[in-house]
Each structure stands twice: as C-alpha cells, then as structure tokens.
Amino acid sequence: MQDDPAAAQQPDPAAEQQPDDAARRLAERLRLEREARGWSIAELAARSGVSRAMISKVERAEASPTAALLGRLSGPFGLTLSGLLARAEAAPSGGVVARVADQARWRDPGTGYLRRQLSPLGADPELVRVELPPLARVPYPAESYALIRGQCVWLLEGTLLFHEGRVTHRLEPGDCLALGPPADCAYENPSATQPCLYVVALARR
C-alpha cells in the first residue's frame, strides 16, 4: 500500500533505494537489451526520451525504474512492458502453460502497484493481472502503446478511472474497456481505502 497519497498520485520517475535482487536483474536486462542492439546510452535516450543520466543510474541499479519509465524504455526495444519484465525475471519461454508459481511478478516502486504476467512469455495476446493500491495513478505515454495492435482492460474489483487522452472512462467490476489508437494514458484508483484489481489483455503488432 502507498503510505503517502500525494506521492501515489505523482510518482517519481525512479525511486531512490537500495536495489534488491529483482532490481538488479531488471537493471542487467535493460543493459543487455541496449547492448544487443549496439546502442549507446545516448542513443537509447534519444529513442526513448529518458535522460542519459537516468538510464545510466537505472542500469547501475542506483535507481529503481517505475512502470511509467519502463514503459518509455521498452518501446524502442520492440518489447511490451510485460515482455521486458518477463525477460528480466528469466521466465521460461516456449511453453504453453504458465504455472502460477512461475508467473513473473513486479512491484512498481513509485506507486506500489503489483503486476503479474499471467500468460506464457511470448504468447499473443498477453494477459497481465494488476493490483492498483488506493489513490495510486500510473501514467503511460502514447509511445508505450505503439507496438500494441489491440488492448482491453477488464476490471475485477474496486473502481478504476482510465484516462485515455482527454477522455476518462470509469470502470466498475465486470466492465471491460477496449482502447483506441495510441494516446497518453493513465490508470487511476480513486478510492482512498480499497485497491482495484484488473486484467489487461493486449495483442502485439
């Protein structure tokens, strides 16, 4: 849970903290993806809009990237955010069943939201389960959706405000939203006491 509601609504680009094993694996994966393409930090910065200083700190595990920041970094690699996180967790690939014990989990240091990869790595469409803490807000730039052919959000518990460009959709349990063309978006939990739980289904281009 997020202790400071104001911090939940305006998360830092990256959270300063001592890195754990998951943060180190993610830092190493980002560096490997960049080097595999022969890119310098400056080139990744130009492609993603993230500063060279921030990328350098993230790759050294000196800062834990938030979901919004990872959304900007995954696009240039030709990966969805869930695909990048699954690679960082070294999730088994090629299988047709993702056992619950093997499903990669990641907690956003900026908001405390918990993301779980439900579908096997490489599956299309992908299924992701997210628990969003009270008053948390997670923004994604339009570039995060550039590689996605279609996406739906199905709300299971709580209330979700989904901001899609200038339009805000209010979802209640059982509601399912189909996203339109890429736009700046944000997931927001308006409740001060209750987390919201939803599943995202997305198909890549």
Secondary structure, 3 states (H helix, E strand, C coil): CCCCHHHHHCCCCEECCCCCHHHHHHHHHHHHHHHHCCCCHHHHHHHHCCCHHHHHHHHCCCCEECHHHHHHHHHHHCCCHHHHHHHHCCCCECCCCCCHHHCCEEECCCCCCEEEECCCECCCCEEEEEEECCCCEEEECHHHHCCEEEEEEEEEECCEEEEECCEEEEECCCCEEECCCCCCEEEECCCCCCCEEEEEEEEEC
